[in-house]
Amino acid sequence: MDFSYCMELAFKEALKAFERKEVPVGAVVLDSAGHIVGRGCNQVESLSDATAHAEMIALTAAMATLGSKYLDDCTLAVTMEPCPMCAGAIVNTKVGRVIFGAYDPKMGACGTVLNITGCRQLNHQPEVFGGIMENKCSGLLQDFFRELRGKSPQ
């Protein structure tokens, strides 16, 4: 599976969040044939729901599409490293592979701060690949927070 292609799809979702003044994180779930079975972008502010992360929305949509609580043959592409909540959901849904763009030095739970997806004590460990289109994904996040704070680029 072409990781850049997957990340471009997730990035389109992140742009939707950016336009809605949400933290610009996007996610897609692809089945083993590469078809999108779930997609999501952050909706924390618009739904006033701290659990409305892009990954959670995409995983829920994928399970509904496939009629299964497990996504073992699927790939989750997300523009930012999943947080502990989302990493837990990844483990619980048995996602086969996770690819992400920007590393998260404050909440990253796929190896940066915590390694929930790689924890051998848990019942599932997906393949994880980070830093896919990292500059593009990080750049969108930086633009968002710069705009939020009213600062111009340096």
FENJO-V231051 format. One record per helix or strand. SS is the DSSP state (A for helix, B for strand). FROM is the first residue (numbers start at 1). TO is the last residue. If there is no record, write none. Layout:
BEGIN
((SS & FROM & TO) (SS & FROM & TO))
END
This chain:
BEGIN
((A & 3 & 19) (B & 26 & 30) (B & 36 & 41) (A & 44 & 47) (A & 54 & 66) (B & 75 & 80) (A & 84 & 93) (B & 97 & 102) (B & 110 & 110) (B & 115 & 115) (A & 116 & 118) (B & 127 & 129) (A & 134 & 148))
END
